Amino acid sequence: MDRSFFKRVFWVIIAIALYFFINSDLGKALFSDYEDYKPFDLEIVQVLYIVIPLALLSAIVIFWVSTEKDLFIRIAKSFAYSIFIGLTLGVIIAAFDSAFVFQVNRLYTKKTVLKSYKIKYIRDVDDTFEVTLRTSNNKNGFTVFNKFTPEDESRLREKQVITIETGVGLFDRPFLFLGKLKTY
C-alpha cells in the first residue's frame, strides 16, 4: 500500500476524533437525553467490545482494497494495519470515552422502563419548547428540547410529575429516546 492510503486512514481517524471532540465539547447536545452526566467507568473489556469489531472490519476492508498480488502479503498488511487502527481507536476511545460511550449506549435498547420525573422548569420561546426534568436522584435536573408533542406541551405544568418511557442501553445506562417522548 502506498502513502496515499496512510493519508486517507490518518484523515479518517482525525475526522472521527474531531467528531467525538465536538460532541464532548457540546455536552448539552450529547448528554441532554441522560438524566445523569456521570461519565461511564469503562473497563478494558468494554473498550475491547468496541475496538475489536472495528479493527476486524478495518482488516476486511483493507484486505479487500489492497492491490498486493501475494495473498500472504495482503493478509499480513491487513493484520498489521488493523492492529494499528485498533490501537489508535483505543486511544481515541480512552480520550473521549464518555462522549463515545454515551452514543454507543443508544445503539441497542435492552429494555424499556417507565420512569417518573418532576417538571422543574418550562420555557417556550419561538419554536423551542424547553423542559427541565428532575428525578429523586438528580436535584439539579436535566433539560430536554422539543421532546414533547403539541398535545403534551399544552398540558404540562411546572412541579407536575410525569411518567416517561425511557430505554436502557447497551451499557445498562437509561436514556430518553430520540424524537418525541411518550408520556403516561
C-alpha positions as CSV (number, residue, x, y, z in Angstrom):
1,M,0.0,0.0,0.0
2,D,1.2,3.4,-0.8
3,R,1.4,6.6,1.2
4,S,-1.9,7.9,0.0
5,F,-3.6,5.0,1.8
6,F,-1.9,6.1,5.1
7,K,-3.0,9.7,4.4
8,R,-6.6,8.5,3.9
9,V,-6.6,6.4,7.1
10,F,-5.0,9.3,9.0
11,W,-7.6,11.8,7.9
12,V,-10.5,9.3,8.7
13,I,-9.1,8.9,12.2
14,I,-8.7,12.6,12.6
15,A,-12.3,13.1,11.4
16,I,-13.6,10.5,13.9
17,A,-11.6,12.1,16.7
18,L,-12.9,15.6,15.7
19,Y,-16.4,14.3,15.7
20,F,-16.2,12.9,19.2
21,F,-14.3,16.0,20.4
22,I,-17.1,18.3,19.1
23,N,-19.7,16.1,20.7
24,S,-17.9,16.0,24.0
25,D,-17.4,19.8,23.9
26,L,-21.0,20.4,23.2
27,G,-22.2,18.5,26.2
28,K,-25.8,19.7,26.2
29,A,-26.4,18.3,22.8
30,L,-24.7,15.0,23.7
31,F,-25.9,14.4,27.2
32,S,-29.4,16.0,27.0
33,D,-31.1,12.6,26.8
34,Y,-29.4,11.3,30.0
35,E,-30.6,12.1,33.5
36,D,-27.2,12.0,35.0
37,Y,-24.0,13.2,33.4
38,K,-21.6,10.9,35.3
39,P,-19.1,9.5,32.9
40,F,-19.1,5.8,32.2
41,D,-16.5,3.9,34.1
42,L,-15.1,1.9,31.2
43,E,-13.4,-1.3,31.8
44,I,-10.9,-2.7,29.3
45,V,-13.4,-5.4,28.4
46,Q,-16.0,-2.8,27.4
47,V,-13.4,-1.0,25.3
48,L,-12.4,-4.2,23.6
49,Y,-16.1,-4.9,22.7
50,I,-15.9,-1.7,20.7
51,V,-12.4,-1.8,19.3
52,I,-12.1,-5.5,18.2
53,P,-15.1,-5.4,15.9
54,L,-14.0,-2.1,14.4
55,A,-10.4,-3.5,13.9
56,L,-11.7,-6.7,12.3
57,L,-13.9,-4.6,10.0
58,S,-10.9,-2.5,9.0
59,A,-8.9,-5.6,8.3
60,I,-11.5,-6.9,6.0
61,V,-11.8,-3.5,4.2
62,I,-8.0,-3.2,3.9
63,F,-7.7,-6.7,2.6
64,W,-10.4,-6.0,0.0
65,V,-8.9,-2.8,-1.3
66,S,-5.3,-4.0,-1.2
67,T,-3.6,-4.1,-4.6
68,E,-0.9,-6.6,-3.5
69,K,-0.7,-9.8,-5.6
70,D,0.7,-12.1,-3.0
71,L,-2.1,-13.4,-0.6
72,F,0.3,-13.7,2.4
73,I,1.4,-10.1,2.0
74,R,-2.2,-8.9,1.7
75,I,-3.2,-10.8,4.9
76,A,0.0,-9.6,6.8
77,K,-0.6,-6.0,5.8
78,S,-4.3,-6.2,6.6
79,F,-3.5,-7.6,10.0
80,A,-0.8,-5.1,10.8
81,Y,-2.9,-2.1,9.7
82,S,-5.9,-3.4,11.6
83,I,-3.8,-3.6,14.8
84,F,-2.6,0.0,14.2
85,I,-6.2,1.1,13.6
86,G,-7.4,-0.8,16.7
87,L,-4.7,0.8,18.9
88,T,-5.5,4.2,17.5
89,L,-9.2,3.7,18.1
90,G,-8.4,2.5,21.7
91,V,-6.5,5.7,22.3
92,I,-9.3,7.8,20.9
93,I,-11.9,6.0,22.9
94,A,-9.8,6.4,26.1
95,A,-9.5,10.1,25.4
96,F,-13.2,10.6,24.6
97,D,-14.7,7.7,26.4
98,S,-17.8,9.4,27.8
99,A,-18.8,11.1,24.6
100,F,-18.2,7.9,22.6
101,V,-19.9,5.5,25.0
102,F,-22.9,7.7,25.6
103,Q,-23.5,7.4,21.8
104,V,-22.7,3.7,21.6
105,N,-25.1,3.1,24.6
106,R,-28.0,4.2,22.5
107,L,-27.3,1.8,19.6
108,Y,-29.1,-1.1,21.3
109,T,-32.0,-0.8,23.7
110,K,-32.1,-3.8,26.1
111,K,-35.4,-2.9,27.6
112,T,-37.8,0.0,28.1
113,V,-38.6,1.4,31.5
114,L,-41.3,3.8,32.7
115,K,-39.7,6.5,34.9
116,S,-41.2,9.3,36.9
117,Y,-39.9,12.8,36.5
118,K,-40.9,16.1,38.1
119,I,-41.1,19.1,35.9
120,K,-38.8,21.7,37.4
121,Y,-39.0,24.4,34.7
122,I,-40.8,25.0,31.4
123,R,-39.8,27.6,28.8
124,D,-41.5,28.1,25.4
125,V,-39.6,30.5,23.2
126,D,-40.2,30.8,19.5
127,D,-40.0,27.2,18.1
128,T,-38.2,25.8,21.1
129,F,-40.1,24.1,23.9
130,E,-37.6,23.6,26.8
131,V,-38.4,21.5,29.8
132,T,-36.2,20.8,32.8
133,L,-36.9,17.4,34.4
134,R,-35.6,16.0,37.6
135,T,-35.7,12.7,39.4
136,S,-35.3,12.0,43.0
137,N,-31.6,11.1,42.4
138,N,-30.9,14.3,40.4
139,K,-31.6,17.5,42.3
140,N,-30.4,19.8,39.6
141,G,-32.3,18.3,36.7
142,F,-31.6,18.0,33.1
143,T,-33.1,19.9,30.2
144,V,-34.7,18.5,27.0
145,F,-35.6,20.5,23.9
146,N,-38.6,19.9,21.7
147,K,-39.2,16.4,23.0
148,F,-42.9,16.6,23.6
149,T,-45.9,16.6,21.2
150,P,-48.0,19.7,21.0
151,E,-50.8,18.0,22.9
152,D,-48.3,17.2,25.8
153,E,-46.9,20.7,25.7
154,S,-50.3,22.2,26.3
155,R,-51.0,20.0,29.4
156,L,-47.5,20.2,31.0
157,R,-47.1,22.4,34.1
158,E,-44.2,23.1,36.4
159,K,-44.0,20.9,39.5
160,Q,-46.1,18.3,37.8
161,V,-44.9,14.6,38.0
162,I,-45.0,12.8,34.6
163,T,-44.1,9.3,33.6
164,I,-41.9,8.9,30.5
165,E,-40.8,5.8,28.6
166,T,-37.0,5.5,28.7
167,G,-34.7,3.0,27.2
168,V,-31.9,1.1,28.9
169,G,-28.9,1.0,26.6
170,L,-26.1,-1.4,25.8
171,F,-24.1,-0.5,28.9
172,D,-27.2,-0.5,31.2
173,R,-27.4,3.3,31.3
174,P,-31.0,4.6,30.9
175,F,-31.6,7.3,28.3
176,L,-34.5,9.2,26.7
177,F,-35.5,8.0,23.2
178,L,-34.8,10.2,20.2
179,G,-37.8,12.1,18.8
180,K,-40.9,12.9,20.8
181,L,-41.3,11.3,24.2
182,K,-44.2,9.0,25.2
183,T,-45.7,10.3,28.4
184,Y,-48.2,8.5,30.6
